[in-house]
Amino acid sequence: MTTEPRAAPHPAPPRWAVKPVRQLTAGELAEALAYLERHRPDDDVLGRALAGEFARRTAAAEFARRAADRVPPRGAARSAPDAGESPRA
């Protein structure tokens, strides 16, 4: 029997570590990028994949937000009336 102290067990991998990049949430992408920067700054391939996906997601969210905020110009053609709505003259 040895009297040497045991090494601490390795911590469990983060939950995002076992998911494909496209299935990560924006929060998980940010967490993964921060982790990668601290622990594996030389892993360019993974860093670029994570950063690219994060940029794609945030750009898509910003585009959707701006589209929702956009107000149609005055006098713009309306779409067909909904059922039960009388057409305007």
HTML snippet that shows the backbone in 3Dmol.js (N, CA, C, O; Angstrom):
<script src="https://3Dmol.org/build/3Dmol-min.js"></script>
<div id="view" style="width:600px;height:400px;position:relative"></div>
<script>
const pdb = `
ATOM      1  N   MET A   1       0.832  -1.175   0.000  1.00  0.00           N
ATOM      2  CA  MET A   1       0.000   0.000   0.000  1.00  0.00           C
ATOM      3  C   MET A   1       0.882   1.245   0.000  1.00  0.00           C
ATOM      4  O   MET A   1       1.887   1.304   0.708  1.00  0.00           O
ATOM      5  N   THR A   2       0.496   2.241  -0.800  1.00  0.00           N
ATOM      6  CA  THR A   2       1.299   3.457  -0.869  1.00  0.00           C
ATOM      7  C   THR A   2       0.795   4.481   0.126  1.00  0.00           C
ATOM      8  O   THR A   2      -0.384   4.509   0.480  1.00  0.00           O
ATOM      9  N   THR A   3       1.703   5.309   0.564  1.00  0.00           N
ATOM     10  CA  THR A   3       1.328   6.373   1.498  1.00  0.00           C
ATOM     11  C   THR A   3       1.302   7.732   0.817  1.00  0.00           C
ATOM     12  O   THR A   3       1.099   8.757   1.467  1.00  0.00           O
ATOM     13  N   GLU A   4       1.509   7.736  -0.506  1.00  0.00           N
ATOM     14  CA  GLU A   4       1.488   8.999  -1.248  1.00  0.00           C
ATOM     15  C   GLU A   4       0.058   9.528  -1.333  1.00  0.00           C
ATOM     16  O   GLU A   4      -0.887   8.753  -1.482  1.00  0.00           O
ATOM     17  N   PRO A   5      -0.097  10.838  -1.240  1.00  0.00           N
ATOM     18  CA  PRO A   5      -1.453  11.391  -1.362  1.00  0.00           C
ATOM     19  C   PRO A   5      -1.990  11.190  -2.780  1.00  0.00           C
ATOM     20  O   PRO A   5      -1.246  11.228  -3.760  1.00  0.00           O
ATOM     21  N   ARG A   6      -3.266  10.981  -2.855  1.00  0.00           N
ATOM     22  CA  ARG A   6      -3.918  10.809  -4.160  1.00  0.00           C
ATOM     23  C   ARG A   6      -4.139  12.162  -4.818  1.00  0.00           C
ATOM     24  O   ARG A   6      -4.355  13.176  -4.155  1.00  0.00           O
ATOM     25  N   ALA A   7      -4.078  12.144  -6.114  1.00  0.00           N
ATOM     26  CA  ALA A   7      -4.384  13.364  -6.865  1.00  0.00           C
ATOM     27  C   ALA A   7      -5.895  13.571  -6.859  1.00  0.00           C
ATOM     28  O   ALA A   7      -6.666  12.612  -6.836  1.00  0.00           O
ATOM     29  N   ALA A   8      -6.295  14.804  -6.880  1.00  0.00           N
ATOM     30  CA  ALA A   8      -7.731  15.109  -6.918  1.00  0.00           C
ATOM     31  C   ALA A   8      -8.306  14.606  -8.238  1.00  0.00           C
ATOM     32  O   ALA A   8      -7.653  14.699  -9.277  1.00  0.00           O
ATOM     33  N   PRO A   9      -9.522  14.075  -8.200  1.00  0.00           N
ATOM     34  CA  PRO A   9     -10.129  13.610  -9.455  1.00  0.00           C
ATOM     35  C   PRO A   9     -10.368  14.794 -10.391  1.00  0.00           C
ATOM     36  O   PRO A   9     -10.596  15.922  -9.953  1.00  0.00           O
ATOM     37  N   HIS A  10     -10.309  14.509 -11.673  1.00  0.00           N
ATOM     38  CA  HIS A  10     -10.558  15.553 -12.666  1.00  0.00           C
ATOM     39  C   HIS A  10     -12.009  16.005 -12.560  1.00  0.00           C
ATOM     40  O   HIS A  10     -12.908  15.178 -12.407  1.00  0.00           O
ATOM     41  N   PRO A  11     -12.241  17.314 -12.641  1.00  0.00           N
ATOM     42  CA  PRO A  11     -13.629  17.788 -12.600  1.00  0.00           C
ATOM     43  C   PRO A  11     -14.385  17.328 -13.848  1.00  0.00           C
ATOM     44  O   PRO A  11     -13.795  17.090 -14.902  1.00  0.00           O
ATOM     45  N   ALA A  12     -15.682  17.212 -13.701  1.00  0.00           N
ATOM     46  CA  ALA A  12     -16.520  16.819 -14.844  1.00  0.00           C
ATOM     47  C   ALA A  12     -16.430  17.904 -15.917  1.00  0.00           C
ATOM     48  O   ALA A  12     -16.312  19.086 -15.593  1.00  0.00           O
ATOM     49  N   PRO A  13     -16.484  17.511 -17.191  1.00  0.00           N
ATOM     50  CA  PRO A  13     -16.424  18.532 -18.248  1.00  0.00           C
ATOM     51  C   PRO A  13     -17.676  19.413 -18.212  1.00  0.00           C
ATOM     52  O   PRO A  13     -18.744  18.958 -17.803  1.00  0.00           O
ATOM     53  N   PRO A  14     -17.546  20.660 -18.635  1.00  0.00           N
ATOM     54  CA  PRO A  14     -18.728  21.533 -18.686  1.00  0.00           C
ATOM     55  C   PRO A  14     -19.800  20.925 -19.588  1.00  0.00           C
ATOM     56  O   PRO A  14     -19.490  20.148 -20.492  1.00  0.00           O
ATOM     57  N   ARG A  15     -21.055  21.278 -19.342  1.00  0.00           N
ATOM     58  CA  ARG A  15     -22.171  20.686 -20.100  1.00  0.00           C
ATOM     59  C   ARG A  15     -22.077  20.989 -21.591  1.00  0.00           C
ATOM     60  O   ARG A  15     -22.549  20.205 -22.414  1.00  0.00           O
ATOM     61  N   TRP A  16     -21.474  22.115 -21.942  1.00  0.00           N
ATOM     62  CA  TRP A  16     -21.360  22.476 -23.357  1.00  0.00           C
ATOM     63  C   TRP A  16     -20.263  21.696 -24.064  1.00  0.00           C
ATOM     64  O   TRP A  16     -20.223  21.676 -25.294  1.00  0.00           O
ATOM     65  N   ALA A  17     -19.380  21.060 -23.322  1.00  0.00           N
ATOM     66  CA  ALA A  17     -18.228  20.384 -23.929  1.00  0.00           C
ATOM     67  C   ALA A  17     -18.611  19.156 -24.742  1.00  0.00           C
ATOM     68  O   ALA A  17     -17.837  18.716 -25.593  1.00  0.00           O
ATOM     69  N   VAL A  18     -19.780  18.600 -24.499  1.00  0.00           N
ATOM     70  CA  VAL A  18     -20.175  17.367 -25.191  1.00  0.00           C
ATOM     71  C   VAL A  18     -21.230  17.612 -26.266  1.00  0.00           C
ATOM     72  O   VAL A  18     -21.738  16.665 -26.867  1.00  0.00           O
ATOM     73  N   LYS A  19     -21.561  18.883 -26.510  1.00  0.00           N
ATOM     74  CA  LYS A  19     -22.581  19.213 -27.508  1.00  0.00           C
ATOM     75  C   LYS A  19     -21.932  19.709 -28.797  1.00  0.00           C
ATOM     76  O   LYS A  19     -20.871  20.332 -28.753  1.00  0.00           O
ATOM     77  N   PRO A  20     -22.554  19.443 -29.939  1.00  0.00           N
ATOM     78  CA  PRO A  20     -22.062  20.042 -31.190  1.00  0.00           C
ATOM     79  C   PRO A  20     -22.190  21.572 -31.124  1.00  0.00           C
ATOM     80  O   PRO A  20     -23.083  22.093 -30.456  1.00  0.00           O
ATOM     81  N   VAL A  21     -21.311  22.272 -31.804  1.00  0.00           N
ATOM     82  CA  VAL A  21     -21.286  23.739 -31.756  1.00  0.00           C
ATOM     83  C   VAL A  21     -22.637  24.333 -32.130  1.00  0.00           C
ATOM     84  O   VAL A  21     -23.078  25.291 -31.495  1.00  0.00           O
ATOM     85  N   ARG A  22     -23.299  23.797 -33.132  1.00  0.00           N
ATOM     86  CA  ARG A  22     -24.586  24.360 -33.582  1.00  0.00           C
ATOM     87  C   ARG A  22     -25.701  24.190 -32.560  1.00  0.00           C
ATOM     88  O   ARG A  22     -26.718  24.879 -32.644  1.00  0.00           O
ATOM     89  N   GLN A  23     -25.534  23.291 -31.601  1.00  0.00           N
ATOM     90  CA  GLN A  23     -26.576  23.066 -30.596  1.00  0.00           C
ATOM     91  C   GLN A  23     -26.331  23.852 -29.312  1.00  0.00           C
ATOM     92  O   GLN A  23     -27.135  23.777 -28.383  1.00  0.00           O
ATOM     93  N   LEU A  24     -25.243  24.599 -29.246  1.00  0.00           N
ATOM     94  CA  LEU A  24     -24.955  25.391 -28.056  1.00  0.00           C
ATOM     95  C   LEU A  24     -25.824  26.643 -28.031  1.00  0.00           C
ATOM     96  O   LEU A  24     -26.103  27.242 -29.070  1.00  0.00           O
ATOM     97  N   THR A  25     -26.245  27.026 -26.836  1.00  0.00           N
ATOM     98  CA  THR A  25     -26.977  28.281 -26.688  1.00  0.00           C
ATOM     99  C   THR A  25     -25.975  29.431 -26.767  1.00  0.00           C
ATOM    100  O   THR A  25     -24.766  29.209 -26.718  1.00  0.00           O
ATOM    101  N   ALA A  26     -26.474  30.647 -26.888  1.00  0.00           N
ATOM    102  CA  ALA A  26     -25.579  31.808 -26.941  1.00  0.00           C
ATOM    103  C   ALA A  26     -24.774  31.916 -25.648  1.00  0.00           C
ATOM    104  O   ALA A  26     -23.592  32.259 -25.679  1.00  0.00           O
ATOM    105  N   GLY A  27     -25.403  31.626 -24.521  1.00  0.00           N
ATOM    106  CA  GLY A  27     -24.696  31.646 -23.240  1.00  0.00           C
ATOM    107  C   GLY A  27     -23.602  30.596 -23.167  1.00  0.00           C
ATOM    108  O   GLY A  27     -22.508  30.860 -22.669  1.00  0.00           O
ATOM    109  N   GLU A  28     -23.901  29.403 -23.667  1.00  0.00           N
ATOM    110  CA  GLU A  28     -22.901  28.334 -23.683  1.00  0.00           C
ATOM    111  C   GLU A  28     -21.750  28.677 -24.623  1.00  0.00           C
ATOM    112  O   GLU A  28     -20.595  28.370 -24.327  1.00  0.00           O
ATOM    113  N   LEU A  29     -22.055  29.313 -25.756  1.00  0.00           N
ATOM    114  CA  LEU A  29     -20.997  29.741 -26.676  1.00  0.00           C
ATOM    115  C   LEU A  29     -20.073  30.753 -26.001  1.00  0.00           C
ATOM    116  O   LEU A  29     -18.851  30.661 -26.123  1.00  0.00           O
ATOM    117  N   ALA A  30     -20.648  31.705 -25.300  1.00  0.00           N
ATOM    118  CA  ALA A  30     -19.837  32.708 -24.602  1.00  0.00           C
ATOM    119  C   ALA A  30     -18.985  32.046 -23.521  1.00  0.00           C
ATOM    120  O   ALA A  30     -17.810  32.374 -23.360  1.00  0.00           O
ATOM    121  N   GLU A  31     -19.583  31.116 -22.785  1.00  0.00           N
ATOM    122  CA  GLU A  31     -18.855  30.396 -21.739  1.00  0.00           C
ATOM    123  C   GLU A  31     -17.716  29.567 -22.340  1.00  0.00           C
ATOM    124  O   GLU A  31     -16.614  29.533 -21.794  1.00  0.00           O
ATOM    125  N   ALA A  32     -17.984  28.908 -23.452  1.00  0.00           N
ATOM    126  CA  ALA A  32     -16.964  28.090 -24.114  1.00  0.00           C
ATOM    127  C   ALA A  32     -15.821  28.959 -24.632  1.00  0.00           C
ATOM    128  O   ALA A  32     -14.656  28.575 -24.529  1.00  0.00           O
ATOM    129  N   LEU A  33     -16.143  30.119 -25.186  1.00  0.00           N
ATOM    130  CA  LEU A  33     -15.096  31.029 -25.665  1.00  0.00           C
ATOM    131  C   LEU A  33     -14.219  31.519 -24.514  1.00  0.00           C
ATOM    132  O   LEU A  33     -12.997  31.585 -24.646  1.00  0.00           O
ATOM    133  N   ALA A  34     -14.839  31.859 -23.392  1.00  0.00           N
ATOM    134  CA  ALA A  34     -14.071  32.307 -22.226  1.00  0.00           C
ATOM    135  C   ALA A  34     -13.186  31.178 -21.700  1.00  0.00           C
ATOM    136  O   ALA A  34     -12.023  31.405 -21.365  1.00  0.00           O
ATOM    137  N   TYR A  35     -13.726  29.977 -21.628  1.00  0.00           N
ATOM    138  CA  TYR A  35     -12.957  28.812 -21.174  1.00  0.00           C
ATOM    139  C   TYR A  35     -11.777  28.562 -22.104  1.00  0.00           C
ATOM    140  O   TYR A  35     -10.655  28.341 -21.649  1.00  0.00           O
ATOM    141  N   LEU A  36     -12.032  28.597 -23.390  1.00  0.00           N
ATOM    142  CA  LEU A  36     -10.988  28.334 -24.380  1.00  0.00           C
ATOM    143  C   LEU A  36      -9.875  29.379 -24.286  1.00  0.00           C
ATOM    144  O   LEU A  36      -8.695  29.049 -24.404  1.00  0.00           O
ATOM    145  N   GLU A  37     -10.254  30.624 -24.077  1.00  0.00           N
ATOM    146  CA  GLU A  37      -9.269  31.699 -23.958  1.00  0.00           C
ATOM    147  C   GLU A  37      -8.367  31.491 -22.740  1.00  0.00           C
ATOM    148  O   GLU A  37      -7.170  31.772 -22.792  1.00  0.00           O
ATOM    149  N   ARG A  38      -8.950  30.995 -21.644  1.00  0.00           N
ATOM    150  CA  ARG A  38      -8.175  30.767 -20.421  1.00  0.00           C
ATOM    151  C   ARG A  38      -7.316  29.511 -20.486  1.00  0.00           C
ATOM    152  O   ARG A  38      -6.163  29.525 -20.056  1.00  0.00           O
ATOM    153  N   HIS A  39      -7.869  28.424 -21.019  1.00  0.00           N
ATOM    154  CA  HIS A  39      -7.214  27.124 -20.907  1.00  0.00           C
ATOM    155  C   HIS A  39      -6.527  26.625 -22.176  1.00  0.00           C
ATOM    156  O   HIS A  39      -5.555  25.875 -22.087  1.00  0.00           O
ATOM    157  N   ARG A  40      -7.002  27.020 -23.341  1.00  0.00           N
ATOM    158  CA  ARG A  40      -6.416  26.521 -24.594  1.00  0.00           C
ATOM    159  C   ARG A  40      -6.367  27.626 -25.641  1.00  0.00           C
ATOM    160  O   ARG A  40      -6.990  27.504 -26.696  1.00  0.00           O
ATOM    161  N   PRO A  41      -5.638  28.698 -25.366  1.00  0.00           N
ATOM    162  CA  PRO A  41      -5.623  29.824 -26.305  1.00  0.00           C
ATOM    163  C   PRO A  41      -5.011  29.486 -27.664  1.00  0.00           C
ATOM    164  O   PRO A  41      -5.199  30.232 -28.626  1.00  0.00           O
ATOM    165  N   ASP A  42      -4.289  28.382 -27.755  1.00  0.00           N
ATOM    166  CA  ASP A  42      -3.657  28.011 -29.022  1.00  0.00           C
ATOM    167  C   ASP A  42      -4.563  27.189 -29.935  1.00  0.00           C
ATOM    168  O   ASP A  42      -4.158  26.851 -31.047  1.00  0.00           O
ATOM    169  N   ASP A  43      -5.770  26.861 -29.498  1.00  0.00           N
ATOM    170  CA  ASP A  43      -6.693  26.051 -30.310  1.00  0.00           C
ATOM    171  C   ASP A  43      -7.479  26.966 -31.251  1.00  0.00           C
ATOM    172  O   ASP A  43      -8.633  27.304 -30.988  1.00  0.00           O
ATOM    173  N   ASP A  44      -6.831  27.360 -32.351  1.00  0.00           N
ATOM    174  CA  ASP A  44      -7.430  28.305 -33.300  1.00  0.00           C
ATOM    175  C   ASP A  44      -8.671  27.757 -33.986  1.00  0.00           C
ATOM    176  O   ASP A  44      -9.633  28.492 -34.207  1.00  0.00           O
ATOM    177  N   VAL A  45      -8.658  26.478 -34.324  1.00  0.00           N
ATOM    178  CA  VAL A  45      -9.780  25.899 -35.073  1.00  0.00           C
ATOM    179  C   VAL A  45     -11.053  25.945 -34.245  1.00  0.00           C
ATOM    180  O   VAL A  45     -12.089  26.403 -34.729  1.00  0.00           O
ATOM    181  N   LEU A  46     -10.991  25.480 -33.013  1.00  0.00           N
ATOM    182  CA  LEU A  46     -12.177  25.496 -32.159  1.00  0.00           C
ATOM    183  C   LEU A  46     -12.580  26.929 -31.827  1.00  0.00           C
ATOM    184  O   LEU A  46     -13.768  27.250 -31.805  1.00  0.00           O
ATOM    185  N   GLY A  47     -11.609  27.780 -31.571  1.00  0.00           N
ATOM    186  CA  GLY A  47     -11.907  29.179 -31.267  1.00  0.00           C
ATOM    187  C   GLY A  47     -12.626  29.872 -32.412  1.00  0.00           C
ATOM    188  O   GLY A  47     -13.571  30.629 -32.189  1.00  0.00           O
ATOM    189  N   ARG A  48     -12.183  29.618 -33.633  1.00  0.00           N
ATOM    190  CA  ARG A  48     -12.846  30.225 -34.798  1.00  0.00           C
ATOM    191  C   ARG A  48     -14.250  29.669 -34.992  1.00  0.00           C
ATOM    192  O   ARG A  48     -15.169  30.410 -35.341  1.00  0.00           O
ATOM    193  N   ALA A  49     -14.422  28.380 -34.768  1.00  0.00           N
ATOM    194  CA  ALA A  49     -15.752  27.782 -34.915  1.00  0.00           C
ATOM    195  C   ALA A  49     -16.719  28.369 -33.892  1.00  0.00           C
ATOM    196  O   ALA A  49     -17.848  28.722 -34.231  1.00  0.00           O
ATOM    197  N   LEU A  50     -16.278  28.473 -32.647  1.00  0.00           N
ATOM    198  CA  LEU A  50     -17.133  29.036 -31.599  1.00  0.00           C
ATOM    199  C   LEU A  50     -17.427  30.513 -31.862  1.00  0.00           C
ATOM    200  O   LEU A  50     -18.572  30.949 -31.743  1.00  0.00           O
ATOM    201  N   ALA A  51     -16.399  31.279 -32.218  1.00  0.00           N
ATOM    202  CA  ALA A  51     -16.589  32.710 -32.473  1.00  0.00           C
ATOM    203  C   ALA A  51     -17.489  32.943 -33.681  1.00  0.00           C
ATOM    204  O   ALA A  51     -18.324  33.847 -33.668  1.00  0.00           O
ATOM    205  N   GLY A  52     -17.323  32.138 -34.719  1.00  0.00           N
ATOM    206  CA  GLY A  52     -18.169  32.277 -35.908  1.00  0.00           C
ATOM    207  C   GLY A  52     -19.622  31.985 -35.616  1.00  0.00           C
ATOM    208  O   GLY A  52     -20.507  32.707 -36.073  1.00  0.00           O
ATOM    209  N   GLU A  53     -19.876  30.931 -34.857  1.00  0.00           N
ATOM    210  CA  GLU A  53     -21.258  30.586 -34.501  1.00  0.00           C
ATOM    211  C   GLU A  53     -21.854  31.655 -33.592  1.00  0.00           C
ATOM    212  O   GLU A  53     -23.021  32.016 -33.742  1.00  0.00           O
ATOM    213  N   PHE A  54     -21.062  32.162 -32.653  1.00  0.00           N
ATOM    214  CA  PHE A  54     -21.545  33.211 -31.755  1.00  0.00           C
ATOM    215  C   PHE A  54     -21.889  34.474 -32.546  1.00  0.00           C
ATOM    216  O   PHE A  54     -22.917  35.103 -32.295  1.00  0.00           O
ATOM    217  N   ALA A  55     -21.038  34.842 -33.494  1.00  0.00           N
ATOM    218  CA  ALA A  55     -21.295  36.022 -34.326  1.00  0.00           C
ATOM    219  C   ALA A  55     -22.540  35.820 -35.185  1.00  0.00           C
ATOM    220  O   ALA A  55     -23.348  36.737 -35.335  1.00  0.00           O
ATOM    221  N   ARG A  56     -22.696  34.628 -35.745  1.00  0.00           N
ATOM    222  CA  ARG A  56     -23.871  34.340 -36.574  1.00  0.00           C
ATOM    223  C   ARG A  56     -25.146  34.463 -35.749  1.00  0.00           C
ATOM    224  O   ARG A  56     -26.128  35.053 -36.201  1.00  0.00           O
ATOM    225  N   ARG A  57     -25.130  33.911 -34.547  1.00  0.00           N
ATOM    226  CA  ARG A  57     -26.321  33.964 -33.694  1.00  0.00           C
ATOM    227  C   ARG A  57     -26.656  35.380 -33.274  1.00  0.00           C
ATOM    228  O   ARG A  57     -27.814  35.791 -33.342  1.00  0.00           O
ATOM    229  N   THR A  58     -25.649  36.133 -32.837  1.00  0.00           N
ATOM    230  CA  THR A  58     -25.933  37.485 -32.372  1.00  0.00           C
ATOM    231  C   THR A  58     -26.357  38.386 -33.520  1.00  0.00           C
ATOM    232  O   THR A  58     -27.197  39.266 -33.332  1.00  0.00           O
ATOM    233  N   ALA A  59     -25.791  38.184 -34.711  1.00  0.00           N
ATOM    234  CA  ALA A  59     -26.208  38.973 -35.875  1.00  0.00           C
ATOM    235  C   ALA A  59     -27.647  38.642 -36.251  1.00  0.00           C
ATOM    236  O   ALA A  59     -28.421  39.540 -36.581  1.00  0.00           O
ATOM    237  N   ALA A  60     -28.011  37.371 -36.206  1.00  0.00           N
ATOM    238  CA  ALA A  60     -29.382  36.971 -36.535  1.00  0.00           C
ATOM    239  C   ALA A  60     -30.364  37.548 -35.520  1.00  0.00           C
ATOM    240  O   ALA A  60     -31.446  37.999 -35.895  1.00  0.00           O
ATOM    241  N   ALA A  61     -29.999  37.537 -34.249  1.00  0.00           N
ATOM    242  CA  ALA A  61     -30.875  38.090 -33.213  1.00  0.00           C
ATOM    243  C   ALA A  61     -31.036  39.599 -33.395  1.00  0.00           C
ATOM    244  O   ALA A  61     -32.134  40.132 -33.238  1.00  0.00           O
ATOM    245  N   GLU A  62     -29.948  40.281 -33.724  1.00  0.00           N
ATOM    246  CA  GLU A  62     -30.011  41.731 -33.947  1.00  0.00           C
ATOM    247  C   GLU A  62     -30.854  42.058 -35.177  1.00  0.00           C
ATOM    248  O   GLU A  62     -31.633  43.010 -35.154  1.00  0.00           O
ATOM    249  N   PHE A  63     -30.707  41.285 -36.245  1.00  0.00           N
ATOM    250  CA  PHE A  63     -31.498  41.500 -37.450  1.00  0.00           C
ATOM    251  C   PHE A  63     -32.984  41.316 -37.141  1.00  0.00           C
ATOM    252  O   PHE A  63     -33.812  42.114 -37.582  1.00  0.00           O
ATOM    253  N   ALA A  64     -33.323  40.276 -36.390  1.00  0.00           N
ATOM    254  CA  ALA A  64     -34.724  40.027 -36.034  1.00  0.00           C
ATOM    255  C   ALA A  64     -35.274  41.154 -35.166  1.00  0.00           C
ATOM    256  O   ALA A  64     -36.418  41.574 -35.342  1.00  0.00           O
ATOM    257  N   ARG A  65     -34.460  41.647 -34.229  1.00  0.00           N
ATOM    258  CA  ARG A  65     -34.907  42.738 -33.361  1.00  0.00           C
ATOM    259  C   ARG A  65     -35.163  43.999 -34.175  1.00  0.00           C
ATOM    260  O   ARG A  65     -36.169  44.678 -33.970  1.00  0.00           O
ATOM    261  N   ARG A  66     -34.262  44.313 -35.094  1.00  0.00           N
ATOM    262  CA  ARG A  66     -34.446  45.515 -35.918  1.00  0.00           C
ATOM    263  C   ARG A  66     -35.644  45.378 -36.848  1.00  0.00           C
ATOM    264  O   ARG A  66     -36.366  46.350 -37.073  1.00  0.00           O
ATOM    265  N   ALA A  67     -35.863  44.196 -37.384  1.00  0.00           N
ATOM    266  CA  ALA A  67     -37.008  43.975 -38.268  1.00  0.00           C
ATOM    267  C   ALA A  67     -38.311  44.135 -37.496  1.00  0.00           C
ATOM    268  O   ALA A  67     -39.288  44.657 -38.033  1.00  0.00           O
ATOM    269  N   ALA A  68     -38.334  43.693 -36.250  1.00  0.00           N
ATOM    270  CA  ALA A  68     -39.539  43.819 -35.433  1.00  0.00           C
ATOM    271  C   ALA A  68     -39.797  45.275 -35.056  1.00  0.00           C
ATOM    272  O   ALA A  68     -40.948  45.685 -34.912  1.00  0.00           O
ATOM    273  N   ASP A  69     -38.731  46.055 -34.895  1.00  0.00           N
ATOM    274  CA  ASP A  69     -38.870  47.464 -34.523  1.00  0.00           C
ATOM    275  C   ASP A  69     -39.237  48.352 -35.699  1.00  0.00           C
ATOM    276  O   ASP A  69     -39.703  49.476 -35.513  1.00  0.00           O
ATOM    277  N   ARG A  70     -39.029  47.852 -36.905  1.00  0.00           N
ATOM    278  CA  ARG A  70     -39.271  48.649 -38.104  1.00  0.00           C
ATOM    279  C   ARG A  70     -40.774  48.896 -38.264  1.00  0.00           C
ATOM    280  O   ARG A  70     -41.576  47.967 -38.174  1.00  0.00           O
ATOM    281  N   VAL A  71     -41.136  50.133 -38.497  1.00  0.00           N
ATOM    282  CA  VAL A  71     -42.533  50.506 -38.698  1.00  0.00           C
ATOM    283  C   VAL A  71     -42.750  50.688 -40.193  1.00  0.00           C
ATOM    284  O   VAL A  71     -41.950  51.359 -40.845  1.00  0.00           O
ATOM    285  N   PRO A  72     -43.819  50.105 -40.763  1.00  0.00           N
ATOM    286  CA  PRO A  72     -44.049  50.285 -42.201  1.00  0.00           C
ATOM    287  C   PRO A  72     -44.321  51.756 -42.514  1.00  0.00           C
ATOM    288  O   PRO A  72     -44.960  52.439 -41.713  1.00  0.00           O
ATOM    289  N   PRO A  73     -43.855  52.260 -43.656  1.00  0.00           N
ATOM    290  CA  PRO A  73     -44.072  53.666 -44.013  1.00  0.00           C
ATOM    291  C   PRO A  73     -45.555  53.959 -44.214  1.00  0.00           C
ATOM    292  O   PRO A  73     -46.345  53.060 -44.503  1.00  0.00           O
ATOM    293  N   ARG A  74     -45.920  55.232 -44.056  1.00  0.00           N
ATOM    294  CA  ARG A  74     -47.326  55.631 -44.229  1.00  0.00           C
ATOM    295  C   ARG A  74     -47.763  55.370 -45.652  1.00  0.00           C
ATOM    296  O   ARG A  74     -47.002  55.575 -46.598  1.00  0.00           O
ATOM    297  N   GLY A  75     -48.984  54.921 -45.796  1.00  0.00           N
ATOM    298  CA  GLY A  75     -49.534  54.670 -47.114  1.00  0.00           C
ATOM    299  C   GLY A  75     -49.055  53.365 -47.725  1.00  0.00           C
ATOM    300  O   GLY A  75     -49.322  53.091 -48.895  1.00  0.00           O
ATOM    301  N   ALA A  76     -48.355  52.564 -46.948  1.00  0.00           N
ATOM    302  CA  ALA A  76     -47.885  51.275 -47.472  1.00  0.00           C
ATOM    303  C   ALA A  76     -49.087  50.379 -47.705  1.00  0.00           C
ATOM    304  O   ALA A  76     -50.073  50.436 -46.970  1.00  0.00           O
ATOM    305  N   ALA A  77     -48.996  49.563 -48.721  1.00  0.00           N
ATOM    306  CA  ALA A  77     -50.102  48.657 -49.052  1.00  0.00           C
ATOM    307  C   ALA A  77     -50.321  47.676 -47.915  1.00  0.00           C
ATOM    308  O   ALA A  77     -49.369  47.112 -47.375  1.00  0.00           O
ATOM    309  N   ARG A  78     -51.568  47.479 -47.560  1.00  0.00           N
ATOM    310  CA  ARG A  78     -51.910  46.494 -46.532  1.00  0.00           C
ATOM    311  C   ARG A  78     -52.086  45.144 -47.176  1.00  0.00           C
ATOM    312  O   ARG A  78     -52.385  45.037 -48.366  1.00  0.00           O
ATOM    313  N   SER A  79     -51.901  44.139 -46.396  1.00  0.00           N
ATOM    314  CA  SER A  79     -52.158  42.789 -46.891  1.00  0.00           C
ATOM    315  C   SER A  79     -53.663  42.558 -46.910  1.00  0.00           C
ATOM    316  O   SER A  79     -54.427  43.397 -46.434  1.00  0.00           O
ATOM    317  N   ALA A  80     -54.079  41.452 -47.443  1.00  0.00           N
ATOM    318  CA  ALA A  80     -55.504  41.121 -47.525  1.00  0.00           C
ATOM    319  C   ALA A  80     -56.109  41.132 -46.129  1.00  0.00           C
ATOM    320  O   ALA A  80     -55.437  40.756 -45.169  1.00  0.00           O
ATOM    321  N   PRO A  81     -57.371  41.557 -45.993  1.00  0.00           N
ATOM    322  CA  PRO A  81     -57.991  41.602 -44.665  1.00  0.00           C
ATOM    323  C   PRO A  81     -58.136  40.203 -44.084  1.00  0.00           C
ATOM    324  O   PRO A  81     -58.307  39.216 -44.800  1.00  0.00           O
ATOM    325  N   ASP A  82     -58.060  40.157 -42.759  1.00  0.00           N
ATOM    326  CA  ASP A  82     -58.255  38.884 -42.064  1.00  0.00           C
ATOM    327  C   ASP A  82     -59.715  38.476 -42.150  1.00  0.00           C
ATOM    328  O   ASP A  82     -60.582  39.286 -42.475  1.00  0.00           O
ATOM    329  N   ALA A  83     -59.972  37.219 -41.855  1.00  0.00           N
ATOM    330  CA  ALA A  83     -61.357  36.727 -41.847  1.00  0.00           C
ATOM    331  C   ALA A  83     -62.147  37.524 -40.820  1.00  0.00           C
ATOM    332  O   ALA A  83     -61.684  37.722 -39.697  1.00  0.00           O
ATOM    333  N   GLY A  84     -63.303  37.971 -41.188  1.00  0.00           N
ATOM    334  CA  GLY A  84     -64.157  38.733 -40.290  1.00  0.00           C
ATOM    335  C   GLY A  84     -63.883  40.223 -40.327  1.00  0.00           C
ATOM    336  O   GLY A  84     -64.642  40.994 -39.739  1.00  0.00           O
ATOM    337  N   GLU A  85     -62.835  40.652 -40.991  1.00  0.00           N
ATOM    338  CA  GLU A  85     -62.504  42.066 -41.089  1.00  0.00           C
ATOM    339  C   GLU A  85     -63.020  42.593 -42.417  1.00  0.00           C
ATOM    340  O   GLU A  85     -62.809  41.972 -43.459  1.00  0.00           O
ATOM    341  N   SER A  86     -63.694  43.734 -42.385  1.00  0.00           N
ATOM    342  CA  SER A  86     -64.224  44.274 -43.631  1.00  0.00           C
ATOM    343  C   SER A  86     -63.121  45.003 -44.380  1.00  0.00           C
ATOM    344  O   SER A  86     -62.296  45.676 -43.761  1.00  0.00           O
ATOM    345  N   PRO A  87     -63.093  44.878 -45.709  1.00  0.00           N
ATOM    346  CA  PRO A  87     -62.058  45.554 -46.498  1.00  0.00           C
ATOM    347  C   PRO A  87     -62.240  47.060 -46.433  1.00  0.00           C
ATOM    348  O   PRO A  87     -63.364  47.556 -46.355  1.00  0.00           O
ATOM    349  N   ARG A  88     -61.121  47.790 -46.466  1.00  0.00           N
ATOM    350  CA  ARG A  88     -61.180  49.255 -46.453  1.00  0.00           C
ATOM    351  C   ARG A  88     -61.387  49.769 -47.859  1.00  0.00           C
ATOM    352  O   ARG A  88     -60.913  49.170 -48.824  1.00  0.00           O
ATOM    353  N   ALA A  89     -62.091  50.869 -47.975  1.00  0.00           N
ATOM    354  CA  ALA A  89     -62.347  51.459 -49.289  1.00  0.00           C
ATOM    355  C   ALA A  89     -61.334  52.504 -49.609  1.00  0.00           C
ATOM    356  O   ALA A  89     -61.390  53.112 -50.678  1.00  0.00           O
TER     357      ALA A  89
END
`;
const viewer = $3Dmol.createViewer("view");
viewer.addModel(pdb, "pdb");
viewer.setStyle({}, {cartoon: {color: "spectrum"}});
viewer.zoomTo();
viewer.render();
</script>
